[in-house]
Amino acid sequence: MDLHPRLLGDINGDRMDDVVGFGQDGVWVSLSTGTSFTTAGYWLADYGVASGWSTDLHLRMLADLNGDGRQDIVGFGGPGILVGIAGSRNLAYDPDVFGHELMHIYQAYSTHALDPFLSSTGLNGLGRAIGEGTADYYSCSVLGDPNVGEYTAAGIGLAFLSSLANDATCPDDLVGESHHDGQILSGALWEIREQIGAERTDAAVRDLITMIEPGATWSDLVELLRAELDVTPAESEAIDAVLARRGLPSCSPLVSIEPGEARAVWIISKDDLFDPATRSLLSWSQYPAGIQLAVTVPAGSTTLTVTVTPAEDQELDGITLHVRAGTPVSWQAQQGSVTVTADASFPASAPAIVDATPGTYYLSLAATGDVDGFVEVVATVE
């Protein structure tokens, strides 16, 4: 292992971890079959000892850089950051993606406040959303262009991967997925940049990363940003208008929906939750989503029906719906696992029918199996 490190990661997008080895002559991969591994095959003539890579000097890791569900190789070599790709385009040629990942390195060395944690309402992924939003902002600020990843996107028939010239707001666009939720923040920051200029906004965003405390809320983030920005009273008023229109001061993981309204919720995979204290994946019986939905049952209605539909090609067998009347579903970490307080729990694979009285009902989804991705939730009353 000292000379030839081996890593685990899903290289081919089948949701099973493969073995990636950095040998004398390059990269060797042994694919998982679910019960065993294939014979190692030679994949890439780089990142090996013969190319000058050393475990003493160079860090090599796996990360999904472009969101395609396949782990890519990231190497910190003598020349700087070297990026490999499992898809059709080499992300090292995309300055936006490179700048985005460079900001993540700065974040990792500046603070641990961006790590997700379990809050009373479920997984608090605000830190990751801040990380993705500010990484996009940094990347775009370097080139003065609000669009991210035009080079990479062209390979899959898109104009760009994401854009800071967006209209994302909370709660309308809050789903509990860090890249998606980060668009709310990055869009607001880009608007502020256009209001007061690059120099002051860029400096404030850079300092913001080092000042965020673990457990921060969206409201805390807004107050830190206001404190860091050196602006006139007129500029402050304009900035407040931007933040208010984006819904950031009052942004909450408790999202109200109307009966019959379809709402997207991100179900997080157990493989996405890393415990920095133990340097291992969290081992929980359930992995709650980052948002809860709240629906009001009006007077005269006696039945609440909740239907969950996968928005992507996945099964619902590994997802549980928890329902609670009058107060949010409560989550608590206990001795390496989690407990949930709810009135009733249902498998998401079939509509959940609840005998209801007038009032607010809270809906919390959780992964209990090896699933992740978007689902669509609709609550109807009769």
C-alpha positions as CSV (number, residue, x, y, z in Angstrom):
1,M,0.0,0.0,0.0
2,D,2.9,2.4,0.7
3,L,4.0,2.2,-2.9
4,H,0.8,1.3,-4.7
5,P,-2.3,2.8,-3.1
6,R,-5.7,1.3,-3.8
7,L,-9.0,3.1,-3.5
8,L,-12.7,2.1,-3.6
9,G,-15.1,4.0,-5.8
10,D,-17.9,3.5,-8.4
11,I,-16.0,3.9,-11.6
12,N,-18.7,2.8,-14.1
13,G,-21.9,4.2,-12.5
14,D,-23.5,0.9,-11.5
15,R,-23.7,2.0,-7.8
16,M,-21.2,-0.7,-6.7
17,D,-17.7,0.3,-5.5
18,D,-14.8,-0.9,-7.7
19,V,-11.2,-1.2,-6.8
20,V,-8.8,1.4,-8.3
21,G,-5.1,0.7,-7.9
22,F,-2.2,3.0,-8.7
23,G,0.5,0.7,-9.9
24,Q,4.0,1.0,-11.3
25,D,2.8,1.7,-14.8
26,G,-0.5,3.5,-14.2
27,V,-4.1,2.9,-13.1
28,W,-5.6,-0.6,-12.8
29,V,-9.3,-1.2,-12.1
30,S,-11.1,-4.3,-10.8
31,L,-14.9,-3.9,-11.3
32,S,-17.4,-5.1,-8.7
33,T,-20.0,-7.7,-9.7
34,G,-21.9,-7.3,-6.5
35,T,-20.5,-10.6,-5.1
36,S,-16.9,-10.4,-6.2
37,F,-14.5,-8.4,-8.4
38,T,-13.3,-8.9,-12.0
39,T,-9.7,-9.5,-12.8
40,A,-7.9,-6.2,-12.7
41,G,-7.5,-4.4,-16.1
42,Y,-5.1,-1.7,-17.2
43,W,-7.0,1.6,-17.7
44,L,-4.7,4.5,-17.8
45,A,-0.9,5.1,-18.4
46,D,-0.6,7.8,-15.7
47,Y,-0.7,8.4,-12.0
48,G,1.7,5.5,-11.4
49,V,5.3,5.3,-10.1
50,A,6.7,5.3,-13.7
51,S,5.0,8.7,-14.3
52,G,6.7,10.2,-11.2
53,W,3.9,9.7,-8.7
54,S,4.9,9.0,-5.1
55,T,2.7,8.3,-2.0
56,D,5.0,10.5,0.0
57,L,4.6,13.6,-2.1
58,H,1.4,13.2,-4.1
59,L,-2.2,12.7,-3.0
60,R,-4.5,10.7,-5.3
61,M,-8.3,10.4,-4.6
62,L,-11.6,9.7,-6.3
63,A,-14.5,12.1,-6.6
64,D,-17.4,12.6,-8.9
65,L,-16.4,15.9,-10.5
66,N,-19.1,16.3,-13.0
67,G,-22.1,14.7,-11.3
68,D,-22.5,11.8,-13.8
69,G,-22.5,9.2,-11.0
70,R,-19.0,7.9,-11.8
71,Q,-15.9,8.6,-9.7
72,D,-13.1,10.5,-11.4
73,I,-9.4,10.6,-10.5
74,V,-8.1,13.8,-8.9
75,G,-4.3,13.9,-8.3
76,F,-2.3,16.6,-6.5
77,G,1.0,16.3,-8.3
78,G,4.1,18.3,-8.6
79,P,2.7,20.6,-11.3
80,G,-0.5,21.3,-9.2
81,I,-3.9,19.7,-9.4
82,L,-4.3,17.1,-12.1
83,V,-7.8,16.0,-13.0
84,G,-8.9,12.8,-14.7
85,I,-12.3,12.0,-16.0
86,A,-14.4,8.8,-16.4
87,G,-16.6,10.4,-19.1
88,S,-15.9,11.7,-22.6
89,R,-14.2,15.0,-21.7
90,N,-11.1,15.7,-19.6
91,L,-12.2,18.2,-16.9
92,A,-8.7,19.5,-16.6
93,Y,-9.4,21.5,-19.8
94,D,-12.5,23.2,-18.2
95,P,-11.3,26.3,-16.2
96,D,-14.7,26.6,-14.5
97,V,-14.7,23.1,-13.1
98,F,-11.0,23.4,-12.2
99,G,-11.7,26.6,-10.3
100,H,-14.7,25.1,-8.6
101,E,-12.6,22.2,-7.3
102,L,-9.8,24.5,-6.3
103,M,-12.3,26.4,-4.1
104,H,-13.2,23.1,-2.4
105,I,-9.6,22.7,-1.4
106,Y,-9.5,26.1,0.1
107,Q,-12.7,25.3,2.0
108,A,-11.4,22.0,3.3
109,Y,-8.3,23.7,4.7
110,S,-10.2,26.7,6.0
111,T,-13.2,25.2,7.9
112,H,-15.0,22.1,9.0
113,A,-18.3,23.9,9.3
114,L,-19.4,22.8,5.8
115,D,-19.7,19.2,6.8
116,P,-23.3,17.9,6.9
117,F,-24.8,16.9,10.3
118,L,-28.0,15.6,11.8
119,S,-30.3,18.3,13.0
120,S,-33.7,17.9,14.7
121,T,-35.5,18.2,11.3
122,G,-33.2,15.8,9.4
123,L,-29.9,16.1,7.6
124,N,-28.6,19.6,7.7
125,G,-26.8,20.0,4.4
126,L,-26.6,23.8,4.4
127,G,-22.8,23.6,4.8
128,R,-22.5,21.6,1.5
129,A,-24.9,24.0,-0.2
130,I,-22.6,26.9,0.9
131,G,-19.6,24.9,-0.3
132,E,-21.1,24.3,-3.8
133,G,-22.5,27.8,-4.1
134,T,-19.3,29.6,-3.2
135,A,-17.2,27.2,-5.3
136,D,-19.4,28.1,-8.3
137,Y,-19.1,31.8,-7.4
138,Y,-15.3,31.7,-7.1
139,S,-15.0,29.8,-10.4
140,C,-17.2,32.3,-12.3
141,S,-15.6,35.4,-10.6
142,V,-12.2,34.5,-12.0
143,L,-13.4,34.7,-15.6
144,G,-16.2,37.2,-15.0
145,D,-18.7,34.8,-16.6
146,P,-21.8,33.6,-14.7
147,N,-22.0,30.3,-16.7
148,V,-20.2,27.2,-15.3
149,G,-18.6,24.4,-17.3
150,E,-19.3,25.3,-21.0
151,Y,-16.5,23.1,-22.2
152,T,-17.7,20.0,-20.4
153,A,-21.4,20.7,-21.1
154,A,-20.8,20.9,-24.8
155,G,-19.8,17.2,-24.7
156,I,-23.3,16.3,-23.5
157,G,-25.2,18.7,-25.7
158,L,-25.8,21.5,-23.1
159,A,-24.7,25.2,-23.1
160,F,-23.4,25.0,-19.6
161,L,-23.6,22.8,-16.4
162,S,-25.1,25.5,-14.2
163,S,-25.4,29.3,-14.2
164,L,-25.2,32.0,-11.6
165,A,-27.5,34.1,-13.7
166,N,-30.5,32.2,-12.2
167,D,-33.7,33.0,-10.4
168,A,-33.5,30.3,-7.7
169,T,-35.2,31.2,-4.5
170,C,-36.0,29.6,-1.1
171,P,-38.3,27.8,-0.5
172,D,-39.4,27.3,-4.1
173,D,-36.1,25.7,-5.2
174,L,-34.9,24.2,-1.9
175,V,-34.7,20.4,-2.3
176,G,-32.0,19.2,0.1
177,E,-29.3,18.6,-2.6
178,S,-26.2,20.7,-2.2
179,H,-25.5,21.6,-5.9
180,H,-29.1,22.5,-6.4
181,D,-29.6,24.4,-3.2
182,G,-26.2,26.1,-3.7
183,Q,-27.7,27.8,-6.8
184,I,-29.8,30.0,-4.5
185,L,-26.7,31.3,-2.8
186,S,-24.5,31.6,-5.9
187,G,-27.3,33.5,-7.8
188,A,-27.7,35.9,-4.9
189,L,-23.9,36.5,-4.6
190,W,-23.6,37.2,-8.4
191,E,-26.5,39.7,-8.2
192,I,-24.7,41.4,-5.3
193,R,-21.5,41.4,-7.3
194,E,-23.3,43.2,-10.1
195,Q,-24.7,45.7,-7.6
196,I,-21.4,46.7,-5.8
197,G,-18.6,45.4,-8.0
198,A,-16.2,42.4,-8.0
199,E,-13.6,43.6,-5.6
200,R,-15.7,43.9,-2.4
201,T,-18.0,41.0,-3.2
202,D,-15.1,38.6,-4.0
203,A,-13.3,39.5,-0.8
204,A,-16.4,39.1,1.3
205,V,-17.2,35.6,-0.1
206,R,-13.6,34.5,0.5
207,D,-13.7,35.7,4.1
208,L,-17.2,34.3,4.6
209,I,-15.9,30.7,4.3
210,T,-13.5,31.1,7.2
211,M,-16.1,32.6,9.5
212,I,-19.0,30.1,9.2
213,E,-19.6,28.2,12.4
214,P,-20.7,24.6,12.6
215,G,-24.5,24.4,12.8
216,A,-25.0,27.7,11.0
217,T,-28.4,28.5,9.5
218,W,-29.3,30.4,6.4
219,S,-30.1,33.4,8.6
220,D,-26.6,33.2,10.2
221,L,-25.1,33.1,6.7
222,V,-27.0,36.2,5.7
223,E,-25.9,38.1,8.8
224,L,-22.2,37.1,8.2
225,L,-22.4,38.3,4.6
226,R,-23.9,41.6,5.6
227,A,-21.2,42.1,8.2
228,E,-18.4,41.4,5.7
229,L,-19.7,43.6,2.9
230,D,-18.3,47.2,3.1
231,V,-21.2,49.1,1.6
232,T,-23.0,52.4,1.7
233,P,-26.5,52.7,3.1
234,A,-28.0,52.8,-0.4
235,E,-26.0,49.7,-1.4
236,S,-27.0,47.9,1.8
237,E,-30.7,48.5,1.0
238,A,-30.2,47.1,-2.5
239,I,-28.4,44.0,-1.1
240,D,-31.2,43.4,1.4
241,A,-33.6,43.5,-1.5
242,V,-31.6,40.8,-3.3
243,L,-31.4,38.6,-0.3
244,A,-35.1,39.0,0.5
245,R,-36.2,38.2,-3.1
246,R,-34.1,35.1,-2.9
247,G,-35.8,34.2,0.4
248,L,-32.5,33.7,2.2
249,P,-33.0,35.5,5.5
250,S,-36.0,33.2,6.3
251,C,-34.9,30.1,4.5
252,S,-35.8,27.0,6.4
253,P,-35.7,23.2,5.9
254,L,-39.4,23.1,6.7
255,V,-41.1,23.7,3.4
256,S,-44.8,24.3,3.1
257,I,-46.7,22.8,0.1
258,E,-50.3,23.1,-1.0
259,P,-52.5,20.0,-1.2
260,G,-52.1,18.5,-4.7
261,E,-48.8,20.4,-5.3
262,A,-45.9,18.2,-6.6
263,R,-42.6,18.8,-4.8
264,A,-39.1,17.5,-5.5
265,V,-37.1,16.1,-2.6
266,W,-33.5,14.8,-2.8
267,I,-32.9,11.4,-1.1
268,I,-29.3,11.2,0.0
269,S,-27.2,8.1,-0.3
270,K,-25.5,6.6,2.7
271,D,-22.3,6.7,0.6
272,D,-22.5,10.5,0.6
273,L,-22.2,10.9,4.4
274,F,-18.7,10.9,5.7
275,D,-17.7,11.3,9.3
276,P,-14.6,13.5,9.5
277,A,-13.9,12.5,13.1
278,T,-13.6,8.8,12.3
279,R,-12.7,9.2,8.6
280,S,-15.4,6.7,7.6
281,L,-18.9,6.5,6.2
282,L,-21.6,7.1,8.7
283,S,-23.4,3.9,9.6
284,W,-27.0,4.7,10.3
285,S,-30.2,2.7,10.0
286,Q,-31.9,5.7,8.2
287,Y,-30.6,8.7,6.3
288,P,-33.1,11.6,6.5
289,A,-33.6,14.0,3.6
290,G,-32.5,17.6,4.1
291,I,-36.0,19.1,4.0
292,Q,-39.4,18.3,5.5
293,L,-42.6,19.1,3.8
294,A,-45.6,20.7,5.7
295,V,-49.1,20.4,4.3
296,T,-52.3,21.8,5.9
297,V,-55.4,19.7,6.2
298,P,-58.4,22.1,6.1
299,A,-61.6,21.8,8.1
300,G,-63.9,19.2,6.7
301,S,-61.2,16.9,5.4
302,T,-60.5,13.6,7.1
303,T,-57.9,11.9,5.0
304,L,-54.4,12.8,4.0
305,T,-52.8,10.7,1.1
306,V,-49.1,11.0,0.3
307,T,-47.7,9.6,-2.9
308,V,-44.0,9.4,-3.6
309,T,-42.8,8.9,-7.2
310,P,-39.2,8.5,-8.3
311,A,-38.1,11.4,-10.6
312,E,-35.3,9.2,-11.9
313,D,-34.9,5.5,-12.8
314,Q,-34.8,4.1,-9.2
315,E,-36.8,1.9,-6.9
316,L,-38.7,3.2,-3.9
317,D,-38.2,0.0,-1.7
318,G,-35.4,1.6,0.2
319,I,-37.3,4.8,1.2
320,T,-39.5,5.4,4.2
321,L,-42.0,8.2,4.8
322,H,-42.5,9.5,8.3
323,V,-45.6,11.6,9.2
324,R,-46.3,13.7,12.2
325,A,-49.2,16.0,13.1
326,G,-48.8,19.5,14.6
327,T,-45.0,19.5,14.9
328,P,-42.1,18.5,12.7
329,V,-40.8,14.9,12.6
330,S,-37.9,14.8,15.0
331,W,-34.5,13.2,14.4
332,Q,-31.8,12.5,17.0
333,A,-28.4,10.9,16.8
334,Q,-27.8,8.2,19.5
335,Q,-24.7,6.1,19.9
336,G,-23.8,6.0,16.2
337,S,-27.3,5.6,14.9
338,V,-30.4,7.8,14.6
339,T,-33.9,7.7,16.2
340,V,-37.0,9.3,14.7
341,T,-40.1,10.6,16.4
342,A,-43.2,10.4,14.2
343,D,-46.9,9.5,14.5
344,A,-46.7,7.0,11.6
345,S,-44.2,5.5,9.1
346,F,-44.9,4.1,5.7
347,P,-42.9,2.4,2.9
348,A,-42.7,5.0,0.1
349,S,-43.4,2.3,-2.5
350,A,-47.2,2.7,-2.0
351,P,-49.4,5.7,-1.2
352,A,-49.6,6.5,2.5
353,I,-53.1,7.0,3.7
354,V,-53.5,8.9,7.1
355,D,-56.7,9.5,9.1
356,A,-56.4,13.2,9.5
357,T,-57.9,16.1,11.5
358,P,-57.6,19.8,10.5
359,G,-54.1,21.1,11.1
360,T,-50.5,20.9,9.7
361,Y,-48.9,17.6,8.9
362,Y,-45.1,17.2,8.5
363,L,-43.6,14.7,6.0
364,S,-40.0,13.5,6.3
365,L,-38.4,11.1,3.9
366,A,-35.5,8.9,4.7
367,A,-33.3,6.4,2.8
368,T,-33.3,3.0,4.5
369,G,-31.6,1.2,1.7
370,D,-29.0,1.9,-1.0
371,V,-30.9,4.6,-2.9
372,D,-30.4,8.2,-3.8
373,G,-31.8,10.7,-6.2
374,F,-34.8,12.9,-6.7
375,V,-38.4,11.9,-5.8
376,E,-41.6,13.7,-6.3
377,V,-44.0,14.1,-3.4
378,V,-47.7,14.9,-3.7
379,A,-50.0,15.2,-0.7
380,T,-53.8,15.3,-1.3
381,V,-56.7,15.7,1.2
382,E,-60.3,14.5,1.1
